[in-house]
Amino acid sequence: MAVNYCVFQQKYDMSGNGSNKFYARAQASGQMSFKKLCTKISDRCTATKADVMAALEGCIYVMKEALEDGKIVRLGDFGSFQLSLSSEGTLIEKDFVSSNITGAKILFRPGEDLKELFNALEYQKVAANSTTSETAETTETTEETIPETTGA
């Protein structure tokens, strides 16, 4: 199945001096709920749906604790999770205080098993905010290096 994308226009140079360019933006084709994910996992192993739900909820609980402690959480070939901060800058280091920090997010870096997915992706252009497969073009990638993914 192809990954849907739309095209949007944006200034290339943040100073406003550059020209407008067009870029791709992934368009989701739906969602998978936690219950559906657990059902699909339990269908592939001997664990029940309840066992899978309990294990994943426990994993989330422990991951939150580790991230709060400033640790990187590595889940083998699945990938790793790490906190990232946003802040307002200061001209002098000693003027920087914790109130300059404006937010935090969780970065996800896929492991080897998920990176294999990038080698076989196909792309299909759709209208902006579309979840249907309005075919305009389909392309295939063979690139092995894909930028790191960030969690929202």
C-alpha positions as CSV (number, residue, x, y, z in Angstrom):
1,M,0.0,0.0,0.0
2,A,1.3,3.5,-0.9
3,V,1.9,6.3,1.6
4,N,-0.4,9.2,0.8
5,Y,1.2,12.7,0.5
6,C,0.1,16.2,-0.5
7,V,2.2,19.1,-1.7
8,F,2.4,22.4,0.2
9,Q,4.3,25.6,-0.5
10,Q,6.7,27.2,2.1
11,K,9.5,29.7,2.2
12,Y,12.8,27.8,1.9
13,D,14.7,30.5,3.8
14,M,13.3,31.3,7.2
15,S,14.6,34.9,6.8
16,G,12.1,35.5,4.1
17,N,14.8,36.1,1.5
18,G,14.4,32.8,-0.2
19,S,11.9,31.8,-2.8
20,N,8.8,29.7,-2.1
21,K,9.3,26.0,-2.8
22,F,6.9,23.0,-2.8
23,Y,7.4,20.1,-0.4
24,A,5.7,16.8,0.4
25,R,3.6,16.3,3.6
26,A,2.4,12.8,4.6
27,Q,-1.3,12.4,4.8
28,A,-2.7,9.8,7.2
29,S,-5.1,7.2,5.8
30,G,-6.7,6.5,9.1
31,Q,-5.9,5.4,12.6
32,M,-5.3,2.2,14.6
33,S,-6.7,2.2,18.1
34,F,-4.8,0.7,21.1
35,K,-7.4,-2.1,21.3
36,K,-7.0,-2.9,17.6
37,L,-3.2,-2.9,17.9
38,C,-3.4,-5.3,20.9
39,T,-5.8,-7.6,19.0
40,K,-3.5,-7.7,16.0
41,I,-0.5,-8.5,18.2
42,S,-2.4,-11.2,20.1
43,D,-3.4,-12.8,16.8
44,R,0.4,-13.2,16.0
45,C,1.4,-14.9,19.3
46,T,0.2,-17.0,22.2
47,A,-0.5,-14.0,24.5
48,T,-4.2,-12.9,24.9
49,K,-5.4,-9.5,24.0
50,A,-5.5,-8.7,27.8
51,D,-1.9,-9.9,28.2
52,V,-0.8,-7.7,25.4
53,M,-2.7,-4.7,26.8
54,A,-1.2,-5.2,30.2
55,A,2.3,-5.5,28.8
56,L,2.1,-2.4,26.7
57,E,0.5,-0.4,29.5
58,G,3.3,-1.5,31.8
59,C,5.8,-0.5,29.1
60,I,4.3,2.9,28.8
61,Y,4.4,3.4,32.6
62,V,8.1,2.4,32.9
63,M,9.0,4.4,29.8
64,K,7.5,7.6,31.3
65,E,9.5,7.0,34.5
66,A,12.7,6.5,32.5
67,L,12.1,9.6,30.3
68,E,11.3,11.7,33.4
69,D,14.7,10.6,34.8
70,G,16.4,11.8,31.6
71,K,17.2,8.4,30.2
72,I,17.0,7.2,26.6
73,V,14.7,4.2,26.3
74,R,16.0,1.6,23.9
75,L,13.6,-1.1,22.7
76,G,16.0,-3.1,20.6
77,D,15.3,-3.2,16.9
78,F,12.0,-1.4,17.5
79,G,13.8,1.9,18.2
80,S,14.5,4.4,21.0
81,F,12.7,7.2,22.7
82,Q,14.3,10.4,24.2
83,L,13.1,13.7,25.5
84,S,13.9,16.9,23.5
85,L,13.5,20.4,24.7
86,S,12.5,23.7,23.1
87,S,13.6,27.0,24.6
88,E,13.9,30.7,24.1
89,G,17.6,31.7,23.4
90,T,19.7,34.1,25.4
91,L,22.7,36.0,24.3
92,I,24.7,35.1,27.4
93,E,24.8,31.6,28.9
94,K,24.5,32.8,32.5
95,D,21.2,34.6,31.6
96,F,19.7,31.2,30.6
97,V,17.3,29.9,33.3
98,S,14.8,27.0,33.3
99,S,11.9,29.4,32.6
100,N,13.4,29.8,29.1
101,I,12.4,26.3,28.4
102,T,9.1,26.5,26.4
103,G,8.3,22.8,25.9
104,A,9.3,19.2,25.7
105,K,8.6,16.4,23.2
106,I,9.5,12.8,22.8
107,L,11.8,11.9,19.9
108,F,11.5,8.5,18.4
109,R,14.3,7.0,16.4
110,P,13.3,3.8,14.6
111,G,15.5,0.7,15.0
112,E,16.8,-1.6,12.2
113,D,13.5,-3.5,11.9
114,L,11.4,-0.4,11.2
115,K,14.1,1.2,9.0
116,E,13.7,-1.7,6.6
117,L,10.2,-0.3,5.9
118,F,11.7,2.8,4.3
119,N,13.4,0.7,1.5
120,A,10.1,-0.4,0.1
121,L,7.8,2.6,0.5
122,E,5.7,3.8,-2.4
123,Y,4.2,7.2,-2.5
124,Q,0.8,8.4,-3.9
125,K,-0.1,12.1,-4.3
126,V,-3.5,13.1,-2.9
127,A,-5.4,16.3,-2.3
128,A,-4.5,18.1,0.9
129,N,-6.3,16.7,4.0
130,S,-7.5,13.8,1.9
131,T,-7.8,10.2,3.3
132,T,-8.9,8.7,0.0
133,S,-6.6,7.4,-2.7
134,E,-7.1,10.1,-5.4
135,T,-4.3,8.8,-7.6
136,A,-2.1,11.5,-9.2
137,E,1.2,9.7,-9.3
138,T,3.0,6.8,-7.6
139,T,6.7,6.7,-7.0
140,E,9.0,4.2,-5.3
141,T,12.1,4.9,-3.2
142,T,15.3,2.9,-2.9
143,E,17.0,5.3,-0.5
144,E,18.5,3.8,2.6
145,T,18.8,7.0,4.7
146,I,15.7,8.6,6.0
147,P,15.6,11.5,8.5
148,E,14.9,10.7,12.1
149,T,11.2,10.5,13.1
150,T,9.8,12.7,15.9
151,G,6.9,11.8,18.1
152,A,4.1,14.3,18.5
